Structures are given as structure tokens and as C-alpha cells.
Amino acid sequence: MHRYRSHTCGALRDGDIGQDVRLSGWCHRIRDHGGVLFIDLRDHYGLTQVVVDPDSPAFKLAETLRSEWVVRIDGKVRKRPSGTENAELPTGQVEVYCKEIEVLGPAGELPMPVFGDQDYPEEIRLKYRFLDLRREKLHNNIMLRGRIIDSLRKRMKDGGFFEFQTPILTASSPEGARDYLVPSRIHPGKFYALPQAPQQFKQLLMVAGFDRYFQIAPCFRDEDARADRSPGEFYQLDLEMSFVTQQDVFDAVEPVIRGVFEEFGKGKKVTPKFPMIPYADAMRKYGSDKPDLRNPIEMQDVSEHFRGSGFKIFASILAADPKNAVWAIPAPGGGNRASADRMNSWAQGEGQPGLGYIFWREGEEGGAGPLAKNIGPERTKAVASQLGLKVGDACFFVAGKPKDFVKFAGLARTKVGEELNLIAKDRFDLCWIVDFPMFEWNEEEKKIDFSHNPFSMPNFPVDEFLALDAKDDEKILGMKAIQYDIVCNGVELSSGAIRNHRPDVMKKAFAIAGYGEDVLEAKFGGMLRALSLGAPPHGGIAPGVDRIVMLLAEEENLREVVLFPMNQRAEDLLMGAPSEVTQKQLRELHIRLALPEKK
């Protein structure tokens, strides 16, 4: 028999009854039932119930065992007594009568329990992550992550993509976040950067003639943590394609993403064909460029019903500037004062003066509430008619410059959906957000600047683009980029674009944004040289692996689907990073510290 085990703790079944077996694992739970000990023995593969009674030669040692001790157990498989079977366990029909125990790894007092998966302070969980990972839910999340990555990789290869590995030690990437810098010992005073993404490399691969690239790529960005963003590092399904249009990218990527959500979504409905929603429509209807389409609420402009009305606040806002507007947030089923007052209180908690509302109830088809009284039943009925509202419904309003209130309006839409239980929890609603603006007006610097990614191809005839000059502000600010996002249930999974592969177009784009050729040459000279020597049209995207796993695991925090995450302050509490280094190490790197004074 093997030194440690003949079977794993998840392997035994009815067909093994009567066999002598050897198991090794952790003591998950130990119960004393009238002098008979029941040990739930756990390993990676599952859990088996072990029974030790006073007649067993192992009983005396078994009494000393504690939770999370690692032991080897020899015994005989037998059927569980009738009525004690556990249908929830694959091994739940059998148990092992223990004859011999060997302690392989005793455990001291545990800083946190493993059994039970109860909540525990994050600091403790991260410091003792190896214990945390023994817990069933987290262990299952990590195994799910592995299966999802396997599936992504297979689907990409089946789609004709080839896997490549790009450098980790590199130069700064044009992704817009802070770099993690790595000092060079053999080049004093110079630094490598960890890649924010393989952006330049994957484009260079296209220039080099490798037609379809993908990589499960680590990315490093010195950003503040959020629930849907890991501090320090994260992984993305990075891909790039040559000689493609936007639609070609969609046709290649959509089946991969949809297939993974169908495979691991536990039967939840998945959008059969991702709709394409222009950025402007997403902001107008949902108040966000990452809308949760499980929420059926769509906002509408209702300015005309308030222009010149008796509700002086809105009327004066509309009269003050033709760009001002009043947006309505329908609330089907929210037609009562209590619901309206809760929303109003929530708005005040968000730093707003309040949230105007109208609600409709039996006998008051002309609407109820202060706002309805001010504008009169005719206008109120017109609002209801435009929005398709009826008795029992309500509506909330925001007013001002849409660019100033759109974020709050989007939050209010989400809040109404949550408040009225309108969000369908049994679906994965995916979509493409397209037609992002190429440029925007920078109010602080009083100039035109890039709206998002400066390396996207403008969706504009090339000759006309090259001919633009300073007086064409209106055309420039109305221009769209061939840029797109995938969004699922209000979470941005990825951003991508058809790349700007022409040096003349790239120089012109940077010139419009006020950057000279010297800036382009200094920061992206390698890329510019590559594009000057025969570059194919190309584009790609990079769905976030961590975010995909988070959604499929039904978690709200990325730390629940990552093996060894950092805390919110980008500290690795388990390994003690970041840490101080020795003077010898600093001298080798020709670095002298200039630390801020301690306050």
C-alpha cells in the first residue's frame, strides 16, 4: 500500500465496502457522540467520515486530535447505518472504521476556523490565506477559476488563435495608470516597468505577421483598490487580430464569452446575441457606459413637459441654458409616498438637494405629490403617457446639464431597480458598448484632449481626418473612435479597439490633442517605427479574467476569486510585501532613499 493513501477522501463509494484503505488529509471536524469519535477527514478531492470507537487500537491517539491536524488513517470501509447517510456528500453512503492513525502534521491553535465558512476579518483571512484557502467556498472558487481559464484557452485555440508570452520586464505601456518600476542593476539610474497590459507587444506581434494572438496575461497597475479591481496585479484574456473590422472582433470574441457564461453560469439565461449600444445612448438611457440591462428601467428626456411650467425650479433651469434638460427615471410599481420619500432621502444622502417625483394612485390619475400639483394634471398625464406609466407607478426627475447629473441619474436608476425588485437575478445580460467619443473638451486646460484611448482608430474618413484644422472643433468633438467595451450585469469586462495603425493618422490625432511629434517619439518611438514599416490594420480586446470569474462565482469582491490577493492598501499580509530592503541591495542598484518625513 502507498505510504500515505490508497484513495483520496472523495473517492470511496458503495463498491468499496469491505476494503482495507488508507487515507490522508486534514481533520475537518471532530465530533464525540457518546464516546464514539467521528472525524470528517478532508483533502483536495472531498471528505470522508471516519469512525473511531473505544475498541479501536487507534482510539487513544484519536482523542488527542484537533481541527486541521494532518493525519494518515488506515481502516475498513463499511456502509453507514440506515438513517445516517449524507446525500449531500459523494462519499455519504459509506464510512471508514479506523484501525490505525499516524499524525503527519499537528496544528497549533488556529487564528481562524476552517470549518463553517463563517465571516472573518479580512486582515486575518489575508494574513493566513493558506488557512482561508482550505475553506470550502474559497477552495471551490479557485477551482472554478482554473476550469474557466481552461475553457477560455480551449475556446480561443478552437477559434484559430495562437498563445504567446510577452515580456514582464519592459518599458512603460500606454494604459494610463501608474507603472510599477523595477530598477536595473547593470544600467544604473534606469528602470524597467512591469506591463500595465501587453498592449504594445501584441500590436508589435501583428506588425510582425502573427495573425491571431492571445494570452492569459498578467497586468500590473499601481492603482487604488476597488471591489471589482485587484490592487497591484490582475489577469486578462488578451487578444489581437490582423486584417479585421470591429465586427470581425465581435464575431471572434462573443462566442467565447457567451460560451463560458453558458458553461459555468449554473443554468442562468445568457444573452444569445449581444446588442450593440452606442455610448451616447447608454449614457442617455442608463446613465452609465456599463449598464446593468437586467434592470428594465430606461430614462427619458421629458424637458418639454416642464418648459414654462408652474414648477419654477425646473422651468428656470431649462430657461437658463438650451443644453439643460430634465430626465425622468420611471419607477413601475413604486406609486406610493413611502417609496418616493425613501428615494428622496437616499438622494439627500448622496449629496443632492433631493429627487423630484410624481406618483399615480387610484382616483388621482393626474398624479400626486408636490411636483404634480405645480405642473397640473395635463402635463402630468403627458409625462405618464410618454413613459408608459399607470396607476401604481411613480417617476423621479433630475435636472440641469446632463454631463453634470448623468452619473447621479444612473445611480438613481439602479437604486429604483433595487428598491422595487426589478433587477432579474437569474440572467447574465451582456452587451457591446460602441461609438465612444474620440476627443473631448478639457475644461481645466481649455483644450481638446483624448476622451479615452489615444491609440484607437478614429471612425472618420482618413483623408478628411488628415485635413482637419483648428476651426473644425465641432467635427472633432463629434468624432467617434472605433472602440468598444463588453459589459455584463453592470460590470465592464473589457475594453478594446481597432488600433490606429497609420503613423500619419496617429501624429494627426496627437496633434489635435495638443501633443507634438516629439512626445509621440519619446514615449512610443518603438511603436511608431514599427507602424512605419508595414503595419496591417488590426484590433483586439482584453476581457478581465478575474471579473469573469467573480460574476460566475456570484461574488462581489475580486479577492474571493484570487489565490493570494493584497489588501486595499496594496499590501501582501501573508508574505509581508512591500518590504524594506538592505543597504547592500540599494548600493548594488545605485539607489539612495529619499523618504518623506514622518509626521
N, C-alpha and C positions, 0 to 999 in steps of 0.2 A: 504493500500500500504506500501511496505517496506520503512524504514526510509530513505534509500539512493538510491535505484534503483529497478525498476520493470524489467528492461532489461539492458544488457550490451551495450556498444557503438558499438559492432559488430553484434548485434542480429537482428535489425529491417529490415523487408522486406516488399514487396508489401502487403502481407497478414495482416500486422499490421496497414494499413491505416485506419484512423478514431479513433484509440485507444488513450486514455489518458495514457501517460507513464511518468516514472521518470528515469532520467539518472544521473550518477555522473562520473566525470572524470576531466581531465586537459584541459584547453583551449589551444589547439594546435596552432591554428591560428585564428586571428580575422580580418575580412575584413569589411570595410564600403563601401557599394555600394549605393550611393545616399541617405544616411540617413537610409538605412536598414542594420542592422548588421548581418553578417554571422559568426557564431562561429563553428569551427571544434572542436568537443568535443572528447577527446581520452581517452581510458583506455587500459588495457592489451589486450582486445579482439578485438579492432578495433576502427573505427572512424565514427561519425555520424555528419551530418551537422544540425546545429540549426539556426533558423531564428528568429530574434527579430526586429519587426518594431515599429515605434513610437506609434502605437495603443496598443501595449502590455503593461500591467502594470509593466513588468519587464524591460522596455526599459531604464529607468533612471539608474538603477543599472548596466545593461549590458554595458552602456557606460564607466563605471569605470573599467571594467575587463581588465586584461593584460595577456600576454602569460604566461602559466604554473600556473595560478591560478587554484585551485581545487574548483569546484562548483557542486551544485546539480541543475538540471533543470527539471521542470515539464512542460509538453506541450502535444500537439496533433500531431500524425503522419499524414503527408499528402504526396501526390505524388509530386515529383519535377516538376516544369513547363517543358513543352516539350522543348527539346534542351539544358536543363541544367543538364541532368542526367550524372552520372560519372560511366562509365562501369568498371573502374579500382577498384572501391570500392564495396564490397559485399552489403553495405548499400546505394549504389549510386543512387538507384531509388527513395528513399524517403528522407524526411527531417522532422524535428520536429519544429513546431511553438511554440515558448517559451511563457509560461504564467507566470512563476514564477522562480526566481533564488535565491539560497542561497549560499553565499560564505562560503566554508568549510575550505579553506586553502589558504590565499593570499600569493603571492610570491613577494619577493623583486626584485631588479634589477639583471638580470641573468648574471653570469660571462661568459656564452657561450650559444649560441642559441640551442634549441632543434629542431625546425622546419628546414628542409632543409638538414640535414646530411652533411653540408659542413665541409671541413677540419678545424681542430682547433689544436693549440699547444698541444702536448701530456701532458705536465705538467698540464695544465688546465683541460684536459679531465680526467686525473687520480685523481686530487685533488677533482674534482666534478663528480666522477664516477657515482653517483646516477642520475645526470642530463644526462650524456653521455648514460647511460643505457635506458633512455627514448627514445632515438633516434631510428628510425625505423630499420635501418640496424643492429645496435648492438643488439637491443632487439630480432630481428629475429635470429641472430647468436646464442644467448644464448638459445633461444627456440629450435633451431636446435640441439644444443649440448645436451639438455635434451632428445630429441627424439632419437638421435644417441645412447646415453648411454642406454636408454630403449631397443633399438633394440639389442645392444651388449649383454645386460644382458639376454634378452629372447633367443637369439640365443645360448648363452653359456649353459643356462639351458636346452634347447631343445637338445643340444649335450651331455647331461649327466653329466655336470659339476655342482658342488655344491659351493655356495657362502659362504666364510668365511671371518671374520675380524681379521686381525693380529694386534699386538700392535703398538702403535705410540711411546710410551716411551720405548726405547730399548737400546741395545748396538750397537756399530759400525758395519756397514754392509760392505761386501767386494765388493763394487761397484766402488771404485777407486776415488770418488770425496771427497771434504771436508765435514765433518759432521757439522750439526747444533747441538750444545751441550746444554743440559739443566741441570743446577746444581741441586743436590739433597740436600734438607734442612736437612733430617733426616740422611744422610750419608755425613757428612762434607768432602769436598775435592773431592767427587766423582761426576761423571756426567753421565746422560743418553745421548743418541744420538737419534735424530729423524731419522727414517729409510730412507736411500737413496733408498731403494726398500725393499719389503718383502722377499728378496732372501733367507735368512737362514730360516725364518719361513715357507715359502712354501715348502722348501725341508724337513724341520722337519715334516710338515704335511704328506708328502709322507712316511717318515720313520714311522710315527705314524699310517699309514694304511688308510688314507683318499685318495682315488684313484684319483679323478679328482677335483682339486681346482680351483676357480677363484675369483677375487676380482677387483672392480674398485678402485684401490689403490692409495692413496696419497703418493708421494715420495718427499723427501726433500734433496736438494743438494746445498751446498754453492759454486755455480759456477757463472761465469760471464754470463750475458745475451746475447742471440742471437735472431734473428728473429724467429728461429724455436725452441727456448728453453726458457722457462719461468724461471726467476731468483727465487730462493727460493723453489718453490714447483710446482709440476705438477702431472698429473694423468695418470695411465697406466692400461690397461686391463691385469692384472697379472694372469698367469695361469701355472699350473704344472700338470703332468700326470705320473702315475706309469706304469711300465712294458711296455714301449714304445720304439720304434725306432724313428729315425729322421722322417721317412716317416709318422709314426702314428701322430706325432705332426703336420706335414703339412696337413694331411688329416682332422684333427680336426679343425685347425685354418683357413685354406684357405677359406672354405665355409663361415665362419663368416665374415671375412674381405671382401671377394668378395660380399657377400650378402648386407653388409652395404653400400658399394660403389654403388652397383646397386640400392639400395633402395633410397639413398639420392643424387645420382650423376646427377640428372636433365637430364637423358637421355644420358649422355656421355657413350661411349663404355668402358667396363671394361674387362680386360684380363680374358678370360674364364678359362684358366689353367695357373697358374703362372709358368714360366720357372725357372729352377734351373741353375744358372750361377756360376761356380766356381770362387772364389775370384781372382785367378790369371788371368782368362780370362776377368773378369770385369775390372781389372786394365789395362790389355793389350789393350782391345778393346775400353774402355770408359774413362780410366784414373781416375776412381773413383770406390769405393766399394758401392756407392749409385747412380748408373747410371740412367739418365733420358732416358728411352727407347722410349719416344716419338720422340726423336732426332734419325734419322736413321743412322747417321754417325758412322762408325766403323773404328778405327785406325788400321794400319797395320805396321809391321816391313818391311822396304824397304832398309835395310842396304846394301844388296848385290849390289844394283844398284849404290851405292856411293863409295863402297870399291875400292880404287885405281883410282878414277875418277879425272877429272880436277877440281872439286870443292874441293880445298885443305883443307878448314875448316873441312868439314865432313870427308874427306878421312883421315886426320891426327887424328881426334877424334877416328875413327874406328881402325886405326893402333895402337893407344896408349894403348888400353886395349880390350881384347876379350869380356869383359862384356858390352862395349859401343855399342850403337845402334843408328840407325836413324829411327824415326817413322814418318809415313805420316798421315795427317789429311785430308781426301778428302773433297772437297767443291763443290758438284754438283750445277751448275748454277752460280758459283762465278768467272767465267772466264773472268775477266776484271781487268785492272790495278787499277782502283779506289777502288774496293773491296779489292784487295790484299794489297794496300797501307794502307787502314783503319785497316786491321788486323795487319799489321806491326807496325803501330802507337800504336794500342792497346797493343801489346806485349811489346813495349818500356815503356808504361805506367804501365805495371805490373813488371817493373824492369828487363826485359830481353833485351839482345842486339838487338833483332829483331826476325823476323819469316821468315825463308826461304820459297820461294814459286815458283811454276810453274803454269802458266795458259795456256789454249789451246784456240785459236781462229781461225776463218776461214782463211785458207791459211797458218797456222802455226801449222800443226798437230804435228810437232816435238817439240812444246812447246815454250812459250815466257817467258821473264824475265831473269835477270842475271844468276840465277842458271841453267836454261835450256841451256844457251849459254855455260856455263862452263863444263857441263857433256855431251853435244852433243845430237843429235836427237835420236840416237839408245837407249841410256839409258832412255831418257825422254819417248820414246814410250813404253819401258818396264815397267816404273812406271805406265803409263796410263793403260796399259794392265792389270797389276796386280790388280789395284784398280777399274777397270771398268769405267774409265773416258773417256770423249769425248770432242769434240769442245764445248766450252761454259762453261766448268768446270775448276776448279782450285784445287790445292793441297798445303797444308802447311806442313812444316817439323820442327821437333825438334830433337836434337842430344845430346848425352852424355850418362851418366849412367841412365838407365830407372828409378831407385828408386829416383834419384835426380830431374828428369824432369817430372815424371808421373803426379804430381798434376797440373803443368802448362799445360801439354798436355791436361788433362781433361777439364781445364778451356777454353783452346783454342777451343776444340771440341764444348763446349757449346756456346761459342761466335760465331763460324761459323754457328751453327744451328740457333741462334737468328738472326744473320746478314742476312742470306739467307731465313729466314722464313720457316725453315724446321721442326720446332717443332709443332707437331699436338696438338692443344689446346682442341680438343673435345674428349680426351681419358684419362682414368686412366690406365696407364701401370704399372702393378705390377710384381714383380719377387722375387724369393728367391736368396740370395747370400749365397753360401755354401763353404765348404772346406777352411775355414780360417786357416792360419798357427797357429800351437800351440805355437811355440817358434820363437824368432828372435834374431839376434846378436845385443847386446847393444854396440855401438861403443864407447860411453863415458866411460863405465865401463869395456870394453873389456871382456864381458861375455855373455853367453846365458841368455835370460830373457823371461818371458811370453810375447807373442805377444798381447794378449787381456785379455780374462777372464781366470784366473788360475783354475777355478772350472769346466771347460769343460772337457769332456772325450776325451782323445786322440783317433783319428781314426787309431789305431795301435793294432796289436795283443797283448793282455795283457802280456803273458809270455815273449814275445820279448821286450816289453816296460820295464818290471821289470829287464831284463837282460842287459839293455843299460849301457855303461860306458863312461868315458870322451873321449875316442878315436872315439866315434860314432857321432861326431859333424854333419857330413853330413846327417845321418839318422834323427837326432834330428831336424835340421833346415829344413829338407824337410817334417817333420811330419805335418799332418793336424789335426785340432780339429773338433769334431762333434758339430759345432757351425754354426749358420745361422742368417741371417737378412731378414726382409721383407722391400722392397723398393718400393715406389710409386712416379712416376714422379720426380725422383731425390731427394726424401726426405726419410730418413731412418725412418720407422715407428716403428721398434722394433729390438731387438737383443735377441737371445735365444740359448739354447744349450741342448744337452743331458749331464746331470751332471756327474761329477766324483763321483761315489757313493762308491768306494772302498778305504779304508784308505791306503792300501799298494800302490795303484796307485797314490793316492794324495801325499803321502810322497815322492814317487819317483819323481813326477812332480815338487814338490817344491825343492827337492834336485838338480835336473837338473838345475833349475833356481838359484841355489846358496843359498836357504833358508833352514836352519836346522829345525829339528823337533820341537825345542824349539819355533821358530817363529810361526809355524803352531799351536802348542799347546796354545801359549799365545794369539793369535788373534782369532783362530777358534776352541778352545778346545771343546766347546759345540757341534759344528757340527761334529767334529772328533769322539767324544764319541757316538753320535747318529749313525754315519755311521758304527761304530764298533759293533753295537748291532742289526744287521739285517736290512740292508737298501735295498730296491728294486731298480733296475735300474729305473731312472726317468729323465724327461726332461720337458722343458717348454719354454715360451716366454712371452714377455710383450709389446704388441703394445701400442704406445703412444696415449692416447685418445685425448689430445689437438691437436696433429699433424693431426690425422684423421679428426677432426672437421675443422681444419684450411684448409685442402685440399678441403673438401666438401663444405665449406662456400666460397671457392675461395678467401681466404685471404692470405696475405703474411706475416702476423705477428700474433703470438700467442695471443698477447694482445687483438686482435679483437674477440677472442672466449672464453675469460676467464672473469668471473664476476668482480673480484676485483684484477687485476694484480698489480705487482710492476713495478717501472721504471727500466731503465738499470742499476742503481746503487743499485738495490735491496732495494728500499725504498717504503713503502706504504704511498703515499702522502695524501690519504684520512684519514687514521687512525693515521698517524704520527709515524709509526714504521720504523726502530727500534727507541726506545726512551730511555732516561736516566731513571734510577730507583732511589729510595730513599736510603739514607744511612741505614735506618731501614731494608729495604729489603735485602740489601747487607750483613748486620750483621747477619740476620737470616740464610743466605746461607754461612756464614763464608768466604766471598769473599772480597778481597781488590783490587781495581782497580790499574793497573799499565799502565796508558795511555801513548802513545807516546808523546814526547814534540811537542808542536805546533811550526811550522816553521814560 
